Amino acid sequence: GGASYDRGHLEFQLYRRGGSWNQRLVLPIDLEQYLYGLGEMPSSWPAAALRAQAVAGRTFATSKVKRSARNAQCDCDISDGTNDQVYVGADKEHGVDGNRWVGAVNDTRGQVVTHDGSVIQAFYAASDGGHSDAVEDVWHGGNDAYAVPYLKAECDPGEDTAANPWTDWQKSYSAGELTSRLAP
C-alpha cells in the first residue's frame, strides 16, 4: 500500500547502486507539515498523549537533522519508516480523528525538548514492555562512555493499560524454529 500526499511536491530520482539503477521518491516538506503526516500514534488517543507525541516527533526530527548527515540511501534527512518515524502522509490528517492530531501538532508548534540548551535525541516507542533501557545498554553494549543523562532505564507504569494493544501477545514456534532464531 501507498500513502496519499497533499503537501509539498514529490521528486523521483534515479540512482546507481552496485551494478543496477534504482529509483527513489523524496518528499521535500516543511517540518510542521511533515508532523501532520506522522503515523506513530492513533489519533483517538487522549489529547495530552497526542501533544506529547507531537513534541517527541518534532524533537526527534530536529535532532536527527542537526546530528546526522543526509541518508545516502534515500537522499533524505528522515526516512518514512520505523528506522526514523512512520510517515503516512495525508492519510493521517484526513483519517479518523485526524483533526485531533493536527490540533495537537498546531498546539505545540515549535516546541522541542532540550537538555543543557541542546535539542535531545528523542527516542520513543509505542510500547516498551513496562521498562525502558539506558541508551548505552541498548546500542553500545553497556559502555558507559555512551551514557546520556536523559536516556536512562526507567520503569513505565503507564504501559499496562487497556488502550495499549501491545501489552499482551503470543507467538508460537517449534523447537527447531526457536533454536534457529536464538542461534548466534
C-alpha positions in Angstrom: 0.0 0.0 0.0 1.0 3.6 -0.6 0.2 6.8 1.1 -1.7 9.9 -0.1 0.2 13.2 -0.2 -1.2 16.7 -0.4 1.7 18.8 0.9 5.0 19.6 -0.7 6.0 18.1 -4.0 7.4 14.6 -4.9 10.8 14.2 -6.5 11.6 11.0 -8.4 15.3 10.3 -8.6 17.3 7.6 -10.3 20.5 6.5 -8.6 23.1 3.8 -9.1 23.7 1.1 -6.5 26.2 -1.5 -7.4 25.6 -2.6 -10.9 21.9 -1.6 -11.2 19.8 1.6 -11.3 17.2 2.2 -8.7 14.5 4.7 -8.2 13.6 6.7 -5.1 10.9 9.1 -4.2 11.6 12.1 -2.0 9.1 14.5 -0.4 10.7 17.8 0.5 8.4 19.3 3.1 8.3 21.8 6.0 8.8 20.3 9.4 5.4 21.2 10.8 3.7 19.9 7.7 5.8 16.7 8.0 4.4 16.2 11.5 0.8 16.3 10.2 1.6 13.0 8.4 3.3 11.1 11.3 1.5 7.8 11.9 3.2 6.9 15.2 0.0 7.1 17.4 -3.7 6.6 16.9 -5.4 10.0 16.6 -8.1 8.7 19.0 -5.7 8.7 22.0 -6.0 11.3 24.7 -5.2 14.9 23.7 -2.3 15.1 26.2 -0.8 12.0 24.7 -1.2 13.4 21.2 0.5 16.7 22.2 3.4 14.7 23.9 3.8 12.7 20.7 3.8 15.9 18.5 6.6 17.3 20.7 8.5 14.0 20.7 8.2 13.7 16.9 9.3 17.3 16.3 12.2 16.8 18.7 13.3 13.5 17.1 13.2 15.1 13.6 15.0 18.3 14.6 17.7 16.3 16.4 18.1 13.9 13.5 18.6 16.7 11.0 21.1 18.5 13.3 23.1 15.5 14.3 23.2 13.3 11.2 24.3 13.6 7.6 21.7 13.1 4.9 20.8 9.4 4.5 22.5 8.4 1.2 20.1 5.5 0.7 17.1 7.8 0.4 18.8 11.2 -0.2 16.8 12.5 2.7 17.1 13.7 6.2 14.4 11.4 7.6 13.0 8.2 6.1 9.4 7.3 6.3 9.6 4.0 8.2 10.4 2.7 11.6 14.1 3.4 11.3 13.2 7.0 11.8 9.5 7.9 12.2 6.5 6.3 10.4 5.2 8.9 7.9 1.8 8.1 6.3 1.1 11.4 4.6 -2.3 12.9 4.2 -3.9 9.6 5.4 -3.1 10.7 8.9 -4.5 14.2 8.9 -7.5 13.3 6.8 -8.2 10.0 8.5 -10.4 9.2 11.5 -9.8 11.8 14.2 -7.1 13.4 12.1 -8.3 16.8 13.1 -7.3 15.9 16.7 -3.8 15.0 15.6 -3.5 18.2 13.5 -4.7 20.2 16.6 -2.0 18.6 18.8 0.7 19.5 16.2 -0.6 23.1 16.0 -1.0 23.4 19.8 2.7 22.5 20.3 4.1 24.4 17.2 7.8 24.9 17.6 8.1 23.1 20.9 11.0 20.7 21.3 12.7 19.1 24.3 16.1 20.3 25.3 18.8 19.3 27.8 21.5 21.9 28.7 20.3 24.1 25.8 20.5 21.5 23.1 17.7 19.5 21.4 17.7 16.0 22.8 17.7 12.7 20.9 14.1 11.8 21.4 13.9 8.1 21.1 10.4 6.7 21.8 8.4 3.5 21.3 4.7 2.8 21.2 5.2 0.0 23.8 8.3 -0.7 25.9 7.2 -3.8 27.9 6.9 -1.7 31.1 10.5 -0.6 31.3 13.0 1.3 29.1 16.7 0.7 28.9 19.6 3.1 29.1 21.0 4.1 25.7 24.4 2.7 26.4 22.8 -0.7 27.1 20.6 -0.7 24.0 23.2 0.3 21.3 26.6 0.3 22.9 27.0 -3.0 24.8 26.9 -1.3 28.2 29.8 1.0 27.5 29.4 3.9 30.0 31.2 6.2 27.6 28.0 6.4 25.6 25.7 7.2 28.6 23.3 10.1 28.1 21.9 11.8 31.2 18.3 11.8 29.9 18.3 8.4 28.3 18.3 6.2 31.4 16.5 3.0 32.2 13.0 3.8 33.6 10.0 1.9 34.8 6.9 2.7 32.8 3.8 2.1 34.9 1.6 3.6 32.2 2.4 0.7 29.8 -0.2 -1.6 31.4 -3.4 0.0 30.1 -6.4 -1.5 28.2 -5.8 1.1 25.5 -2.4 -0.4 24.7 -2.9 -3.3 22.2 0.8 -4.4 22.6 0.8 -5.4 26.3 -0.2 -9.0 25.7 0.7 -11.0 22.7 1.5 -14.6 21.9 3.7 -16.2 19.2 4.3 -19.9 18.8 7.5 -21.5 17.5 8.6 -25.1 17.0 11.7 -26.2 18.9 13.7 -26.0 15.7 12.5 -22.5 14.8 13.3 -21.2 18.3 16.7 -22.8 18.2 17.4 -21.2 14.8 16.2 -17.8 16.0 18.4 -17.9 19.1 21.5 -19.1 17.3 24.4 -16.6 17.2 
